[in-house]
Amino acid sequence: MTLREKFRSFREFAGKVHRLAAPYFHSEEKWKARGLLAAIVLLNLGAVYMLVLINEWNRVFYDALQNKDAATFWRELGRYTYLAFGFIIIAVYRFYLTQLLEMRWRAWMTGHYLDRWLSNKAFYQLELSRFAKGENAPPDNPDQRIAEDMNLFTSYSVTLSMGLLNAVVTLVSFVGILWTLSGSFAFNINGSEYTIPGFMVWMAVLYCLLGSIATHYIGRPQIALNFKQQRYEADFRHHLVRVREYSESIALDKGEPVERQQLGGRFSTLLANYLKLINAQKRLIWFTNGFGQAAVVFPFIVAAPRFFSGAIQLGQLIQISSAFGRVQDSLSWFVDNYSSLAVWRATTDRITSFEESFQALPVPATDTAAHAHTEDALAVDDLQLALPGNVPLLSAQGLHISPGDTVLVRGPSGSGKSTLFRGLAGIWPWSERRLRMPKDFAERAMFLPQRPYFPHGPLRDALAYPEPATKYSDADLQQALREALLPDLAARLDEHDTWGQKLSGGEQQRLAIARALLKKPRWLFVDEATSALDEAAEATLYARLQALVAESDGALVSIAHRPAVAQFHQAQWTLEPGGAAGARYRLAAS
């Protein structure tokens, strides 16, 4: 990579950091954020000033030792007590305010990305986009991006930026001291005498420059390895969660050996990459530790001739060593923090790809007509649905659902029946819609999917989801459970559990129907919501759903394969081969 390419890469990385960091410092919390940042900067400056005072104290104290000056010795010990106490206070509050800024910044970023992830069905569309592009397409594991990467980004951003500031201020403060103390270095070449003023400063610069270049080339592989490691860790954790979620199905299929093999394979990949990372870190530690140990004796070696000649005293020698150490530490900031920089770079790239995935989401469903109108019905003037990748799937024109209608959607498996419901709900991104909806459709329409979702926690919350359970009385909740043929659950409203795993498939479907009976929607769309029930229970519950929409002067639209379900519907919509605009199927009333 040429120097120009490296500079371009650095500019791109700096731009990414700025785009991720700037929103917080311009948000509604900007004054608190800027105030904390300013306080941390001032404390860093104060810490450097204290180090300058301690460096001067070194000269006076060690000169007193060499001169056997007891009065100065004891006076300087007392002075050191005040200096040390001041430095401790600054260090404690610098740590506290730094942690506070990191916590508040992380809280804001987490809330910001949670809002974006859960707004406009983005979390759903991101998964669909990955399905269209392939399993390994970004963003992989959004949960890790939000839960872990936000924490790493804010922590490393504050720590590294304040560390760099501290290094720069320390360098500026001590380079003058070292320049003055180190004196000049004279040498002869071919009879001509040359003098290098501030020799120790130039030696420190050369020493650290060579160390930084070597560190970059030795440690550069860690950036890509850290990026992969975070991904492999998340993939392994995600598969463990899937085994827990589908434990019953895996147990019934006797799939434990397969899952063990897949988990073992993912963990082996994780370990293989981690071993590469360890080896890369080992190579870097070999160099950085040798670099650091050599820096301890280097200033003594250079300044020793002046000390032994009597040009400087012990106090000045210690002061030179201390000042050289501070300058060397400042110039070695890149060397000392390379591993942290590699993690920060990988984390920034991951969050940036997460941010870019939001911008690359498919355009939401296109609506070419206003929803609100005076007609109290759902009119499908034109609906075009496609598969991920914009492959035309089905088309529908001229369909109508009025209050009192009960419609059964029929068609072969894979023809797009569930996708039809997603299109009507407005969550399918690959769709073009020209619909006329009732004014109350957004508030009083309800869709029961094939796999209902139940949050972990009390049963009452699972039943009322997504509304707060406090909106309904215990009597209403218990009545809904009994009407859905779940009388045994009526007394367990406050029981906490993972209901999506605790209940059988049939019980989950009945609980979802209980949710509909509780909320009393006017426009009800049911997608294979009774497929796990016996025929008697299915008939009972469909009769109650039919009565529910009749009572609310609404409509019922169902997807079902069982012939017995047809008796609860007055009309049928059938998916037939050959739709408009090259679609595989068209939806027709029959």
C-alpha positions in Angstrom: 0.0 0.0 0.0 1.5 3.4 -1.1 1.7 6.4 1.2 -1.1 8.1 -0.7 -3.3 5.0 -0.3 -2.6 4.9 3.5 -3.4 8.5 3.8 -6.7 8.0 1.9 -7.5 5.0 4.2 -6.8 7.1 7.3 -9.1 9.9 6.0 -11.9 7.4 5.3 -11.5 6.0 8.8 -11.5 9.4 10.4 -14.6 10.3 8.4 -16.4 7.2 9.6 -15.5 8.0 13.2 -16.8 11.6 12.8 -20.1 10.5 11.2 -20.7 8.1 14.1 -19.6 10.4 16.9 -20.9 13.8 15.8 -24.6 13.1 16.2 -24.3 12.7 20.0 -22.5 16.0 20.4 -25.2 17.7 18.4 -28.1 15.9 20.0 -30.5 17.0 22.7 -27.8 16.0 25.2 -25.2 18.1 23.5 -24.5 20.5 26.3 -24.0 17.8 28.9 -21.8 15.9 26.4 -19.7 18.9 25.6 -19.5 19.9 29.2 -18.2 16.5 30.3 -15.8 16.4 27.4 -14.4 19.9 28.3 -14.0 18.9 31.9 -12.1 15.7 30.9 -9.8 17.8 28.6 -9.1 20.3 31.5 -8.4 17.4 33.9 -6.0 15.9 31.3 -4.2 19.3 31.1 -4.1 19.5 34.8 -2.6 16.0 35.0 0.2 17.0 32.6 0.9 20.2 34.6 1.2 18.1 37.7 3.7 15.8 35.9 5.8 18.9 35.0 5.9 20.0 38.6 6.9 16.5 39.7 9.6 16.4 37.1 11.1 19.6 38.5 10.7 18.2 42.0 12.9 15.2 40.9 15.8 17.6 40.2 15.6 19.3 43.6 15.0 16.2 45.6 17.8 14.1 44.0 20.3 17.0 44.2 19.5 17.2 47.9 20.3 13.6 48.2 23.6 14.0 46.4 24.6 17.0 48.5 23.4 15.4 51.7 21.1 18.5 52.3 18.7 17.2 55.0 16.7 20.4 55.3 15.9 20.4 51.5 15.3 16.7 51.6 12.6 16.9 54.3 11.0 20.1 52.7 10.7 18.4 49.3 9.2 15.3 50.9 6.5 17.5 52.3 6.0 19.3 49.0 5.7 15.9 47.2 2.8 15.0 49.5 0.8 18.0 48.2 1.8 17.2 44.6 0.9 13.6 44.9 -2.5 14.4 46.6 -3.3 16.9 43.8 -2.4 14.3 41.1 -4.5 11.6 42.8 -7.6 13.9 42.9 -7.2 14.8 39.2 -6.7 11.1 38.3 -9.8 10.0 40.2 -12.1 12.6 38.7 -10.7 12.2 35.3 -11.5 8.4 35.5 -15.0 9.1 36.9 -16.0 11.7 34.3 -14.5 9.6 31.5 -16.6 6.7 32.5 -19.7 8.9 32.9 -19.2 10.3 29.4 -18.7 6.8 28.0 -21.9 5.6 29.7 -24.1 8.5 28.6 -22.7 8.3 25.1 -23.3 4.6 24.9 -26.9 5.1 26.3 -27.6 7.7 23.6 -26.1 5.6 20.8 -27.9 2.5 21.9 -31.2 4.3 22.1 -30.6 6.0 18.7 -29.9 2.7 17.0 -32.7 0.9 18.8 -35.1 3.5 17.5 -33.8 3.2 14.0 -33.8 -0.6 14.1 -37.4 -0.8 15.5 -38.8 2.0 13.3 -40.6 1.5 10.0 -40.1 -2.3 10.3 -36.3 -1.9 9.7 -35.5 -4.9 11.9 -37.7 -7.0 9.6 -36.4 -5.6 6.4 -32.8 -6.1 7.4 -33.4 -9.8 7.9 -35.2 -9.9 4.5 -32.3 -8.1 2.9 -29.8 -10.6 4.3 -32.0 -13.4 3.0 -31.9 -11.9 -0.4 -28.1 -11.3 -0.4 -27.0 -14.4 1.4 -26.4 -15.5 5.0 -23.0 -13.7 5.3 -24.3 -10.4 3.9 -24.2 -7.4 6.3 -25.5 -6.7 8.8 -24.8 -9.9 10.5 -26.0 -10.1 14.2 -27.6 -6.6 14.7 -28.0 -7.6 18.4 -24.2 -7.6 18.8 -23.8 -4.3 16.9 -26.2 -2.7 19.4 -25.3 -4.5 22.6 -21.5 -4.8 22.3 -20.1 -2.7 19.4 -21.7 0.5 20.7 -20.1 -0.1 24.1 -16.7 -0.8 22.5 -16.9 2.2 20.1 -17.8 4.8 22.8 -15.2 3.4 25.2 -12.3 3.3 22.8 -13.3 6.6 21.2 -13.1 8.5 24.5 -10.1 6.6 25.9 -8.0 6.8 22.8 -8.8 10.4 21.9 -8.1 11.6 25.5 -5.0 9.4 25.5 -3.8 11.1 22.3 -4.6 14.5 23.7 -2.7 13.7 26.8 0.3 12.5 24.7 0.4 15.7 22.6 0.1 18.0 25.6 2.8 16.0 27.5 5.1 16.1 24.5 4.6 19.9 24.2 5.2 20.3 27.9 8.3 18.2 28.2 10.1 18.6 24.9 11.3 22.1 26.0 12.5 20.7 29.3 14.3 17.9 27.6 15.8 20.2 25.0 17.2 22.5 27.7 18.6 19.7 29.9 20.0 17.4 27.2 22.5 20.0 25.9 24.3 19.7 22.6 26.1 16.8 21.0 29.3 17.7 19.1 31.2 15.4 16.7 33.9 15.7 14.0 33.7 14.5 10.4 36.7 15.0 8.2 38.1 17.7 10.4 34.8 19.6 10.6 33.0 20.0 13.9 29.2 19.6 14.0 26.9 20.3 16.9 23.4 19.0 17.3 21.4 21.1 19.9 18.7 19.3 21.9 20.4 15.9 21.1 18.2 13.9 23.5 15.0 15.3 21.8 16.1 14.1 18.4 17.1 10.8 19.8 13.7 10.4 21.3 12.0 11.3 18.0 14.2 8.9 16.0 13.7 6.1 18.5 9.9 6.4 18.6 9.6 7.0 14.8 11.4 3.7 14.1 9.3 2.0 16.8 6.0 3.3 15.4 6.8 2.1 11.8 7.9 -1.3 13.0 4.7 -1.6 15.2 2.4 -0.8 12.3 3.9 -3.4 10.1 4.0 -6.0 12.8 0.6 -5.3 14.2 -1.4 -4.5 11.0 -3.0 -8.0 10.6 -4.8 -7.5 13.9 -7.3 -5.1 12.4 -8.9 -7.7 10.1 -8.5 -10.5 12.7 -10.4 -8.4 15.3 -13.2 -7.7 12.8 -13.5 -11.4 12.0 -13.3 -12.4 15.7 -16.2 -10.2 16.7 -18.3 -11.7 13.9 -17.4 -15.3 14.7 -18.2 -14.8 18.4 -21.6 -13.4 17.5 -22.3 -16.2 15.1 -21.5 -18.8 17.7 -23.6 -17.1 20.3 -26.5 -16.8 17.8 -26.5 -20.5 17.0 -26.5 -21.4 20.7 -29.6 -19.2 21.1 -31.3 -20.9 18.2 -30.7 -24.4 19.8 -32.3 -23.1 23.0 -35.3 -21.7 21.1 -35.9 -24.8 19.0 -34.9 -27.3 21.7 -38.1 -29.3 21.4 -37.9 -29.7 17.7 -34.2 -30.6 17.8 -34.9 -33.2 20.6 -37.8 -34.8 18.6 -35.7 -35.0 15.5 -32.8 -36.4 17.4 -30.7 -33.6 16.0 -28.2 -33.3 18.8 -25.3 -34.7 16.8 -25.9 -32.3 13.9 -26.2 -29.3 16.2 -23.1 -30.4 18.1 -21.2 -30.7 14.8 -22.4 -27.3 13.6 -21.6 -25.7 17.0 -18.3 -27.4 17.0 -17.5 -26.2 13.5 -18.4 -22.6 14.4 -16.4 -22.7 17.6 -13.4 -24.2 15.7 -13.6 -21.4 13.2 -13.7 -19.0 16.2 -10.8 -20.6 17.8 -8.7 -20.8 14.6 -9.1 -17.0 14.1 -8.5 -16.4 17.8 -5.2 -18.3 17.6 -4.2 -16.2 14.6 -5.1 -13.1 16.7 -3.1 -14.4 19.6 0.0 -15.0 17.4 -0.3 -11.6 15.9 -0.5 -10.1 19.4 2.4 -12.2 20.6 4.6 -10.8 17.8 3.6 -7.3 18.7 4.1 -7.8 22.4 7.6 -9.2 21.7 8.5 -5.9 20.0 6.6 -3.4 22.3 8.0 -5.0 25.5 11.6 -4.9 24.1 11.0 -1.4 22.9 9.7 -0.3 26.3 12.5 -2.0 28.3 15.2 -0.4 26.1 13.6 3.0 26.6 14.2 2.7 30.4 18.0 2.6 30.1 18.4 4.6 26.9 18.4 8.1 28.4 20.9 7.0 31.1 23.3 5.7 28.4 23.1 8.9 26.4 23.4 11.3 29.5 25.9 9.2 31.4 29.1 10.8 29.9 27.9 14.3 31.0 27.1 13.0 34.5 30.5 11.2 35.0 32.3 14.3 33.7 30.7 16.4 36.4 28.7 18.5 33.9 25.4 17.6 35.5 24.4 16.4 39.0 22.3 13.4 39.9 19.2 15.4 40.2 19.6 16.6 36.6 20.3 13.1 35.4 17.1 11.9 37.0 15.2 14.9 35.6 16.6 14.1 32.1 15.6 10.5 32.5 12.1 11.5 33.6 11.6 14.1 30.8 12.9 11.6 28.2 10.5 9.0 29.5 7.6 11.5 29.2 8.6 12.5 25.7 9.2 8.9 24.7 5.8 7.8 26.1 4.1 10.6 24.2 5.8 9.7 20.9 5.2 6.0 21.6 1.4 6.5 22.0 0.9 4.7 18.6 3.1 1.8 19.7 1.5 1.4 23.1 -2.1 1.6 21.8 -1.8 -0.3 18.5 -3.9 -3.3 19.7 -6.6 -1.0 21.0 -6.5 0.9 17.7 -7.0 -2.3 15.8 -10.1 -3.2 17.9 -11.4 0.4 17.5 -10.9 0.2 13.8 -12.7 -3.1 13.5 -15.6 -1.9 15.7 -16.0 1.3 13.7 -16.1 -0.6 10.5 -18.8 -2.9 11.9 -21.0 -0.1 13.1 -20.5 1.8 9.8 -21.6 -1.3 7.9 -24.7 -1.4 10.2 -25.4 2.2 9.5 -25.0 1.7 5.8 -27.4 -1.3 5.9 -30.2 1.1 7.0 -29.5 3.4 4.1 -29.5 0.4 1.7 -32.9 -0.9 2.8 -35.4 -1.5 0.0 -37.8 1.4 -0.6 -41.0 0.9 1.6 -44.1 -0.4 -0.1 -45.2 2.1 -2.7 -48.8 3.5 -2.1 -50.1 5.3 -5.1 -53.4 6.4 -3.5 -54.5 7.9 -0.3 -55.7 5.5 2.4 -58.4 7.6 4.1 -61.7 7.8 2.2 -65.4 7.8 2.9 -66.0 4.2 1.9 -66.0 1.7 4.8 -64.2 -1.1 3.0 -60.8 -2.4 1.9 -60.4 -2.1 -1.9 -57.4 -3.7 -3.6 -57.2 -1.7 -6.9 -53.8 -3.0 -7.8 -51.2 -5.0 -5.8 -47.9 -6.2 -7.1 -45.7 -8.4 -4.9 -42.2 -9.6 -5.7 -39.7 -11.9 -4.0 -36.4 -10.6 -2.6 -34.4 -9.6 -5.7 -37.5 -8.1 -7.3 -38.7 -11.4 -8.9 -42.5 -10.9 -9.6 -44.5 -13.2 -7.4 -48.2 -12.3 -7.5 -50.6 -9.6 -8.7 -54.1 -8.7 -7.6 -56.6 -6.3 -9.0 -60.2 -5.3 -8.3 -60.7 -7.1 -5.0 -62.9 -5.8 -2.3 -63.5 -6.6 1.4 -66.6 -5.0 3.1 -67.9 -5.3 6.6 -69.5 -8.7 7.1 -67.3 -10.4 4.6 -65.5 -13.6 5.4 -62.9 -14.6 2.8 -60.7 -17.7 2.5 -57.5 -17.4 0.5 -56.5 -20.7 -1.2 -53.6 -21.6 -3.3 -50.7 -24.1 -3.5 -47.8 -23.9 -1.0 -45.2 -21.3 -2.0 -47.6 -19.3 -4.1 -47.4 -16.2 -1.9 -50.4 -16.4 0.4 -48.5 -15.3 3.5 -46.7 -12.7 1.4 -50.1 -11.4 0.4 -50.9 -10.6 4.0 -47.5 -9.0 4.4 -48.3 -6.8 1.4 -51.7 -5.8 2.8 -50.1 -5.0 6.2 -47.5 -2.8 4.5 -44.4 -4.5 5.8 -43.3 -6.2 2.6 -40.7 -4.0 0.9 -40.9 -5.5 -2.6 -44.4 -4.3 -3.3 -46.4 -1.7 -5.2 -49.8 -1.0 -3.8 -52.8 0.9 -4.9 -55.2 0.4 -2.0 -58.2 2.2 -0.5 -58.4 1.5 3.2 -61.0 2.2 5.8 -60.2 5.1 8.1 -59.9 2.7 11.1 -57.8 0.1 9.3 -54.5 1.1 10.9 -56.0 1.1 14.4 -58.4 -1.8 14.2 -56.7 -4.3 11.8 -55.0 -7.3 13.3 -52.8 -10.0 11.6 -52.3 -13.4 13.2 -49.1 -14.9 11.7 -48.3 -18.6 11.5 -45.7 -18.2 14.3 -47.0 -15.9 17.0 -44.6 -14.0 19.2 -44.8 -13.9 23.0 -42.5 -11.8 25.1 -40.8 -13.3 28.1 -42.4 -12.3 31.3 -45.9 -12.5 32.9 -48.6 -14.2 31.0 -50.8 -11.1 31.1 -48.1 -9.2 29.1 -47.8 -12.0 26.5 -51.6 -11.9 26.1 -52.0 -8.2 25.8 -48.8 -7.6 23.7 -48.0 -5.1 22.3 -50.4 -3.1 24.4 -49.7 -2.7 28.2 -51.6 -5.4 30.2 -52.9 -2.7 32.5 -55.2 -1.6 29.8 -57.3 -4.7 30.5 -58.9 -6.0 33.6 -58.1 -9.4 35.0 -61.7 -10.5 34.2 -61.2 -9.5 30.5 -57.9 -11.3 30.3 -59.3 -14.5 31.9 -62.4 -14.5 29.7 -60.3 -14.3 26.6 -58.2 -17.3 27.7 -61.3 -19.3 28.5 -62.9 -18.4 25.1 -59.7 -19.5 23.4 -59.9 -22.9 25.2 -57.2 -22.2 27.6 -59.0 -22.3 31.0 -56.0 -23.7 32.8 -54.0 -20.5 32.1 -56.7 -18.2 33.5 -55.3 -18.4 37.0 -51.6 -17.9 35.9 -51.7 -14.3 34.6 -48.8 -13.2 36.9 -46.7 -16.3 36.2 -43.3 -15.4 34.5 -42.1 -17.7 31.8 -40.7 -18.0 28.3 -44.2 -18.7 26.8 -42.9 -19.2 23.3 -41.1 -22.3 24.5 -43.2 -23.3 27.5 -46.4 -23.7 25.5 -47.0 -26.3 22.8 -47.7 -25.3 19.2 -51.5 -25.7 19.7 -51.4 -23.7 22.9 -49.5 -20.9 21.3 -52.0 -20.7 18.5 -54.9 -20.6 21.0 -53.0 -17.9 23.0 -52.7 -15.8 19.8 -56.4 -16.2 19.2 -57.1 -15.2 22.8 -55.2 -12.1 22.0 -57.5 -11.4 19.1 -60.6 -12.1 21.3 -59.2 -9.7 23.9 -58.5 -6.8 21.5 -61.6 -7.2 19.4 -60.2 -6.1 16.0 -62.6 -5.1 13.2 -60.4 -6.3 10.3 -58.9 -9.7 11.1 -56.4 -11.5 9.0 -55.6 -15.1 10.0 -52.7 -17.0 8.5 -52.8 -20.8 9.3 -53.6 -19.8 12.9 -55.4 -23.1 13.7 -53.1 -25.6 11.8 -51.9 -27.2 15.1 -55.4 -27.6 16.5 -57.7 -30.6 16.3 -60.8 -30.2 14.1 -63.2 -29.7 17.0 -61.1 -26.9 18.6 -60.6 -25.3 15.2 -64.3 -25.3 14.5 -65.1 -23.8 18.0 -62.5 -21.0 17.7 -63.4 -20.1 14.1 -67.0 -19.8 15.1 -65.9 -17.4 17.8 -63.7 -15.4 15.5 -66.6 -15.2 13.0 -68.9 -14.0 15.8 -66.2 -11.4 16.8 -66.0 -9.7 13.5 -69.7 -9.9 13.1 -70.2 -8.1 16.4 -67.7 -5.4 15.5 -69.2 -5.1 11.9 -65.8 -6.1 10.4 -64.4 -8.8 8.1 -62.4 -12.0 8.4 -59.8 -13.1 5.9 -58.1 -16.4 6.4 -55.4 -18.6 4.9 -55.9 -22.3 5.5 -55.4 -25.6 3.8 -58.0 -27.7 5.7 -61.3 -28.1 3.8 -63.3 -27.8 7.0 -62.3 -24.1 7.4 -64.2 -23.2 4.2 -67.6 -23.5 6.0 -66.7 -20.4 8.1 -66.2 -18.2 5.0 -68.6 -16.9 2.4 -66.1 -16.2 -0.4 -62.8 -17.4 -1.7 -59.8 -15.8 -3.2 -57.7 -18.2 -5.2 -54.1 -17.9 -6.4 -53.9 -19.0 -10.0 -50.8 -19.3 -12.3 -50.1 -16.4 -14.6 -50.3 -12.9 -13.1 -49.9 -9.4 -14.6 -46.4 -7.9 -15.2 -44.8 -11.4 -15.4 -46.0 -12.5 -11.9 -46.1 -16.2 -11.2 -49.6 -16.0 -9.7 -52.7 -13.8 -9.8 -55.2 -13.5 -7.0 -58.8 -13.9 -8.2 -62.2 -13.9 -6.5 -64.1 -17.1 -6.9 
